[in-house]
Amino acid sequence: MELNRKYFAPKERTKYEHPLYMSDVMKGMKVFGNITHSEFFLLSPVARVFQKFIRNPNIFIILYKFLNFIEKPLYKINFLKQYCWQTVFKCVRLN
């Protein structure tokens, strides 16, 4: 993710944006008390690195779909979740 942020899309971020830190999650847990999460996009974003070098869009699509297919079983490995590019949180406020 940092490679993408620094070299491939440095101007697409504001100075206030940063990767999600565990301290951010802890702050959310104080407010909501109950947070569950799911991670996505472990390998498929790598296709974007090669997109600049692949002239044929069909080859890019095939590469992206292949990486997306092989990453799905990897979501079950807890150690790898921290390297996913997107995390979706479900927050439920407890009264």
Buried (B, 14 or more C-beta within 10 A) or exposed (E): EEEBBEEEEEEEEEEEEEEEEEEEEEEBEEEBEEBEEEBBBBBBBBBBEEBEEBEEEEEBEEBBEEBBEEBEEBBEEEEBBEEBBEBEEEEEEEE
